[in-house]
Amino acid sequence: MPLRANAFLRQGIEEIDASVARARFDRGALFLDARPVANYNMSHIPKALPLPEEDFDKHFARLESRLRSSFDTVVYCAGYGCEASHIVAAKLQERGIQVEVLKEGWPAWTDAGYPVKEGAEP
């Protein structure tokens, strides 16, 4: 039986392609990086905020007001088998925050040649 979707995709969580994510980035969407903070500090999508799956509650408390005021939010992780973005998206949706997942995450963004930023600052 062929698979038609990501096995980690949870019901109600929409995935978007890198080209769609880039258009939303250009319009000012809020991006969330679900990878560990060490990965974020090495390189991330410009203006993305760290919301690592491994330390979700601590980071969520710091970002909650910003998350609740954003109506266009995309979360990404390391892609290719990483489910952190889906876990973070599910936790956000449980808290009433709508978010989409960048399909194949960080590799899809960088493979497309889209902008990246190094360091701990968004």
C-alpha positions in Angstrom: 0.0 0.0 0.0 1.6 3.3 -1.1 1.9 6.1 1.4 0.2 9.4 0.4 1.3 11.6 3.2 3.9 12.1 5.9 3.5 9.3 8.4 4.1 11.9 11.3 1.4 14.3 10.0 -1.3 14.7 12.6 -4.9 15.3 11.7 -5.6 19.0 11.3 -2.0 20.0 10.8 -1.4 21.4 7.3 1.9 21.2 5.6 3.0 23.8 3.1 5.8 23.6 0.4 8.9 25.8 0.6 7.6 28.1 -2.2 4.4 28.8 -0.3 6.4 29.4 2.9 8.7 31.8 1.1 5.7 33.8 -0.2 4.4 34.0 3.4 7.9 34.9 4.7 7.9 37.8 2.2 4.5 39.0 3.5 5.8 39.0 7.1 4.6 35.6 8.5 6.0 34.5 11.9 8.3 31.6 11.6 9.1 29.2 14.5 12.1 26.9 14.6 11.3 23.7 16.4 14.9 22.4 16.3 17.1 22.4 19.3 18.4 25.9 20.2 22.0 24.9 19.3 20.8 24.2 15.7 18.9 27.6 15.7 22.1 29.4 16.8 24.1 27.9 14.0 21.6 29.0 11.3 17.9 29.7 10.9 15.3 31.4 8.8 15.7 35.2 9.3 13.4 36.6 12.0 12.4 33.0 13.0 11.9 32.5 16.7 13.2 29.4 18.5 10.4 27.2 19.9 12.2 23.9 20.4 10.1 20.8 20.9 12.4 19.6 23.6 11.8 22.7 25.8 8.4 23.8 24.5 6.8 25.0 27.7 9.6 27.4 28.7 9.8 29.0 25.3 6.1 29.0 24.8 5.6 31.0 28.0 8.1 33.6 26.7 6.4 33.8 23.2 2.8 33.3 24.0 1.6 36.9 23.6 3.4 37.1 20.2 2.0 33.8 19.1 -1.5 34.8 20.0 -1.3 38.0 18.0 0.1 36.4 14.9 -2.4 35.2 12.3 0.2 33.7 9.9 2.6 31.3 11.5 4.8 28.6 10.1 6.9 26.1 12.1 9.8 24.1 10.7 12.3 21.5 12.0 15.2 19.5 10.6 13.0 17.8 8.0 13.4 14.3 6.6 12.0 12.2 9.4 12.1 14.9 12.1 8.7 15.3 13.7 9.5 18.2 16.0 7.6 20.7 13.9 4.5 18.5 13.9 4.7 18.0 17.7 5.1 21.8 18.2 2.2 22.5 15.8 0.0 20.1 17.7 0.9 21.7 21.0 0.1 25.1 19.6 -3.2 24.0 18.1 -4.1 22.5 21.5 -3.6 26.0 22.9 -5.8 27.6 20.2 -3.0 28.8 18.0 -3.2 28.0 14.2 0.0 27.1 12.5 1.2 25.3 9.4 4.3 23.2 9.0 7.0 23.7 6.4 7.1 20.4 4.5 10.6 18.9 4.8 11.6 21.8 7.0 15.0 23.3 7.1 16.4 21.3 4.2 13.5 22.4 1.9 14.2 26.0 2.7 18.0 25.9 2.2 17.8 23.6 -0.9 15.6 26.3 -2.5 18.4 28.9 -1.8 16.2 31.0 0.4 17.8 33.4 3.0 19.3 32.1 6.2 20.8 33.9 9.2 23.5 32.7 11.5 23.7 33.4 15.3 21.3 33.5 18.2 19.4 36.7 17.1 16.3 36.4 15.0 
